[in-house]
């Protein structure tokens, strides 16, 4: 299961797949009117960064470039969004069909991967920037020798979502993860991706990190997706285990011990759950992570174009929709994420990534909204 397939439908997948040089997510507490207007705010990324730092000023032509970062929707879009959301509520999914969609989510994802296999999504190389913790626990990786951004060197460590306290927390997290995984020379560093899809995060991670301590669990509740991962040329049972598992299950994944995971990755997966399943999903993540372990999260934000563009008979309930292929998608707010995860985890990041995508030829503006967060299991869990 990998929920981020609206972007391709909307023609904006290119923006998500570009190789970024600085994080494009902004901590909610850091957003100011001056920053959104394109000022030299201290929280802005390095001027040499070519993604995550293209800010639109009042004097600039919006159609000068294909994409702008941290742009608040204009009044025209907000009015359109309000009209669309009202229409969604006036014409929801028929009652007799709601149970069908909610009771068989895995079947729709199986159908999706039967149709697309590994050809739909692009590899998520951007993880090195947004979620560098996946790589920073070791220097035994290709990206280190090839000169990619490495926070341990201080070079280009300009994640926009990091205020000084977040940066300190981030450094502490790296130290915690390293200590937890280096108790002995042969100790494993275990990363689990929930909603692995066709392996577009797992395989780039395995290709980059050659440290023999790395072991990756790739979980998805679509058996077809798991079979696609297992059939990949890079799949190595000595370094990876692909498992069929529902994040909202009352059981943990087979052969995975509680308290054994250093880092858990959830990218466009939580949005596929029904709100009634959130509590169990958070409990499972908490049980699986080691004390001090880190949960990395990215998903859809409220009023993202993917939500606003839905037509009639797609709304299941507030902010929960059914796509044309039958898969579910929810659109979150940062306050919701704080409520959902804050009962169990320390919140190290709760950020928003706003992207204005522009079709210059047709003079169309498309507002994308993603949320990005980092949640840490307390070291003292008593």
Secondary structure as UniProt FT lines:
FT   HELIX           6..9
FT   TURN            10..11
FT   HELIX           13..17
FT   STRAND          26..27
FT   HELIX           28..30
FT   HELIX           33..36
FT   TURN            37..38
FT   TURN            42..43
FT   TURN            47..48
FT   TURN            58..59
FT   HELIX           62..64
FT   STRAND          67..69
FT   HELIX           75..90
FT   HELIX           95..103
FT   HELIX           105..116
FT   TURN            117..118
FT   TURN            125..126
FT   HELIX           127..130
FT   TURN            131..132
FT   HELIX           133..136
FT   HELIX           142..145
FT   TURN            146..147
FT   HELIX           151..153
FT   TURN            160..161
FT   HELIX           164..181
FT   TURN            185..186
FT   STRAND          189..194
FT   TURN            197..201
FT   HELIX           202..208
FT   TURN            212..213
FT   STRAND          214..220
FT   HELIX           223..230
FT   TURN            233..234
FT   TURN            237..239
FT   STRAND          240..244
FT   TURN            247..248
FT   TURN            254..255
FT   TURN            258..259
FT   STRAND          261..267
FT   HELIX           270..272
FT   HELIX           275..277
FT   HELIX           278..288
FT   STRAND          289..301
FT   TURN            302..303
FT   HELIX           305..308
FT   TURN            312..313
FT   STRAND          315..317
FT   TURN            318..319
FT   STRAND          320..322
FT   TURN            324..325
FT   STRAND          328..330
FT   HELIX           334..341
FT   TURN            342..344
FT   STRAND          345..359
FT   TURN            360..363
FT   STRAND          364..377
//
